């Protein structure tokens, strides 16, 4: 018998809400290894694979075997000279591409499988083979620029997947959401002049790669289609959810994407060694719930996540488990308690700044509370303090 003072277990969502989730998985991703002690390591995927054997999830997922990305797909995002440079590292000695990013003999093949695996996941969702998908790929991609690596990234997987969806699957409008700790500079620069791609990023301010300011809103015909919400350290579940609810959801509903792609970075977890944020596994599940609701409302649930950061192995495993439970319908998170715990002054300030930058392009953002002069001054001082501290 259940003790009177023990919490009543939450009932599982009904079977009618269950979904089949595709998982991109391949042992060849382990061939990319930058060396001992590096946070971006093969063990990041090793700790995830046992999740697929858990009874709750084993019958809810479909394994998607990746294929190498084709040169024509790479060239939709990257310069030919850069592709040749990466090709030249295949099978060779370890090579530093930049101060953070080193190749191993198998790195180029793994990078091709990362980009191609995401493309295959997108196609599986588009054709209805699965309801949604999560590409467990590495190396990550969102820092890769047109002609430069960076931040552990070789090819920009999410950007290549976006162009694949548009060029091959004829999906016109793509929403790209990036909740990694670090701003997805490569993704932003790829699409900043393109109104067919809406890029929405939450990230820590004043840290690598030192891009992603609120005033970076896109260029030319793409003005208004880049939305950056930089946060100071210490932001937790409620803060991220409030930004998703007050900024992402209304803009996404106005944009009406044909596909939702996500750069899923788990380095905003409270335990992450590169972090400074306070997101928990429940917070990741709640963000996924909002993304699923947007996808359900706009594009028949077409949602695909691609793994980016996340370097505490226990935190990564626990967070991905809850995201996967949400995606498969094994849990259905009530976001209201976490929203209630948000730092309202912090959230009001960033929402006001974003709405000031974007109200011309997104009337749905009008009506955000205007902070008092004292609150604005306090927020400005906090930003300057964080800037000098960085």
N, C-alpha and C positions, 0 to 999 in steps of 0.2 A: 504493500500500500504506500502511496506517495505521502511523505510527511506533510503536515499541514503548513509548515513554514517554507517549504521548498517551492521554487517558481514553477508554475504550470508550463509545460513545454508548448511552444508555438506549433499549431497544426501546420502540416505541409500544405502548400497550395494544391488545389484540385488537379487531377490529371489533365483536365481540359486546358490548363495553362502551361503544361509541359511543352518544352521545345527540344529539338535536336540541334546540338551545337557541333560544328566542325572544329577539329583541332589539327593545326599543321604541326607535324612531329616528324623528326628524322635524326638518326644518330650522327649524320654527317655534320650537323651544326657544331659538334664537339671538336671538329678539326680546326676550328678557329680558336686559337689560344694565344693570348698576347704575352704570356709568361707568368711565373709564380708571383702571387701577391697582388695580381691585378683584380680589381673589383668586377670587371666584365669578364666572366670566366665560364667554362663549360658547365660547372656545377649549378649555375643558375637554371639550366633546363633539367639537369639530373634530379633536382629536388621537386620538380613539377610532375615528372612522369608518373610517380606512384599515385598521384591523384586520380589518374585514369582507371586505376584498379579498385578504387573505393566503391563499395556496393551502391551508394547513392548516385554515383556518377557514371559507373561503368556502362550502363545500358542507355545513357543519355547522350553519348558523344559518338561522333564518326571521325575516324582518323583520315586526314587528308595528306597524302604523300606529295611533297613539293616537287617541282620541276625547276631547272635552271631558267632564270630570266633570259630572254633573247636580247641580242644586241639592239635590235630595233626598239625594244621596250626600254632598255637603259637609256638610249639616246633621246627619248622623249623628255628626260630630266637632266642627263649628264652630258658634258662635252666629250667628243670622241677622243681627244687627247688624254682626258682623265681616265676614261675606260681603258685605253691602251696602257696607261701607267699601272692600273690595278692588275690588268691581265699579266703584266710582266713580273708580278710578284708570285704568280702561281708556281708552286713546286720549288721555289727558291729559298734562300736564307731569310730569316726574319728581317723585316724592313720597317723602319719608322717612317710613317707617312706624315705625321705631325707629332707634337710633344706628347699627345695622349693616345695615339692610335698606332699600333704595330701589327704587321701581318705575320702569319705563320705560313708554312707551305700550303696548307689547305684553306687559308682564309678566303681566297678569291672564290673558290668553289662554294664555300659556305655562304658568302655574300650573294652569289647568284641564286642559290637556293632560298635565301631569305626573301629576296625580292620576288622571285618566281613563286615561292610558296604562298606569299600574300596574294598574288594575282590568282592563283588557283583557289584560294579561300573565297575571294570575291566572286569568282565565277560559280563556285558551289552554292553560294547564297543566292546569286542572281538566278540560277537555273532551278532553285528549289530543292537541290540535293540535301541541303541543311537549312535550318531557319536562321541561324546566325553563326559566326565563326570567331575563333581566337587563334591567331597565328603565333605559335610559340617559336619564334625565330631569333637568330642571332648570326652575325652582329646586328646591333640596332641600327637605326637609319636617320633619325630626324635632324641630326646635325650635319649630315653630308650636303655640301653645296654642289652647285653645278660642276665645278672643276676642283673641288678640294674635299678632303676627308676632315673629320673633326669629332672630338668627344666620343671616341670608340666606334664611330660610324664610317662605313665604306660607301655603300649605295643607299640612297634615300628610299627605303622600302615603301613608306606611306605615299610618297609623291609618285613613285613608279606605279603603285597600285591605283592611284587616282587617275592617272593618264590611261592606264589599261582599262579601267571602268568606262572612261569616256570614249576612247578610241575603238576598243574592241567590243564592248557591251552596249555602247551608244546610250549611256546614262549621262544626262546633260548636266545636272547640278550635283555637286558632291560637297557634303559637310565634313570637314576634317577637324576633329577635336583632339587637343593635345593636353593631357594632364600630368605630364612628366615634371619633375622638379625643375629641369632646365628647359629654357625656351627652345622651341624647334626652329632655329634660325634657318636651316636649309629648306624646310617645308615652307616657311613664310616667304622666303626669297623666290622660291619656285613659282608661287601663285599670287604674289602681291599685286600684279597688274591684271589679274584674271577674275572677272565677276562670276564665272561659272563655278568657282571654288570658294567656299566660305571657310576661313581658317579661324578657329577659336582656341586660344591658349590660356591656361592657368599655369603659372610658374613662379618660382622664387625670384624676387627682384634683386638686382645688384650682385649677380653671380654669373658664372659661365653660362652662355657665351656673351653676356652683357648686351643682349638685344631684347626686344619684346617690350618696349615702353608703350604706354597707353597711346601716345601720339603716333605710333607706327600703325597706320590704318589702311595701308595699301597705296598704290600709285595708279595714276591715269584712270582707265575704266574700272580698275579694281579698288578704287578708294571706297572704304566702308566695308570691304569684304575681308579685312584682317582685323580681328578683335583680340587685343591683348589685355589680360587682367593680371598684372604682376602683383604678387603678395609679399609682404614682409614675413620673416621667419616666425614660426609659432602658430601659423594658421592650421586649424583642425577640421574635422568632419563637417561641422556646421557651416564654417566659412566657405569651404569649397561648394557645398550643396547650395548655399544661398546664391553664389555666383552662377551656378548652373540654372537655378530656378529663376532668378531675376534678370539675367542677361542672356544666357545661352538658349533657354527654352523659348522665350518670345521671339528672338531673332531667327532661330531655327524654324519655328512654325511659319514665320513670314517668308523665309527663304524657300521652304518646301523642297528639301533635298531628295534626290532619287536614290541616295546611298549615304550611310553614315559610316565614316572610317575614323578610327581612334588610335592615336599614338598613346599607348597605355604604359605610363611610367610609374613604377611602384616605389620610387625613391622619395616620394612625399610621405612614406610611412614613418611613424614616429620613431622607429628603431633604426632607420637607415643611416649608415655611416656618412653618406654624402648629403644628408637631408637638412634638418632644421624645421621640418613641418611635423604635424601631429595627426596625420590621418591614420585611421585604424582599418582593419579588414571590413568592418561594418560600413565604414565610410566609402570604401571602394565599391562595395555592393550597392550602396545607395546611389552613387554616381552612375553606376551601370544601369540601375533601375530608371533613372531619368533619361539616359541615352536610349534605352529600349522603348520608353514611352514616346520619345520623339520619333524614333524609327517607325514604330507602329502607326503613329499618326500621319506620317509623311510618305513612307516608302515601303509599306507592307512588311515592316520589321527588318529590313535589310541593314544589318549592323555587323561590322567586322572590326575586331581589335587586333592590333599588332604590338607585340612586346617591345618596349623600349628599355627604360632603366629599372632599377630595383636591385640593391646589392647586399642587403641582409637576407641570407638564405631562408631563415625561419619566417621572417616577415613576408618575403616574397611568396613562399608557399602558402601561408595562411591567407594572404590577400587574394591570390589567384584562385584559391579554393572558393572563397565567398563570391568572387566575380563569376566563376563558372557555375556555382549553384544558382546565382541570379539568372544567368543566361539560359540555363536549362529549365528554369521554372521550379527548381527544388526549393527555392526560397523566394519570397516577395517582400522586399524591404519596405517598411513604413518609414518614410524619410522625415516625418513631422517631428519626432523627438530630437533628432540631430539638428534639424533646422532651428528649433527653439533654443539650442545651446550655442548658436553662432554668436560671435562678437559683433553685435549690431552696429556699433560705431565704426568698426573696421570695415564691415561690409557696406554700410551706407556710403562711406567715403570712397571706396573703390568703385562702387556702382555709379556714384555721381560723376566721378572722373571719366569713366567709360561712356556714360550717357552724354556728357558734354562733348566728347570727341565724336560721337556717332549719331547724335539725334537727327542730324541732317539726312542721314542715310537710312536710319531705322526709327521711324516715328514711334514704334512700339516701346522704345526705351524712354520716351518722355514720361514724366510723372515720378521719376526716382526722387526720393526725399533729398532735399538740398541741405547739406550739413551747415551748421552754424559757422560763423566766422571763426569762432574759437576752435571748433572741431576741425575746420580746414587747416588752420594754422598748426594745430597739434599733429595732424596727418602729415603736413609738409615737413615739420621738424623731425618726425619719426623717419620719413623717407631720407632726409639729409643725414640723419644719424646712421641709418643703415648703409647709406652710400659710403660715408667716410670709414665706417667699420669694415666694409668690404675691401 
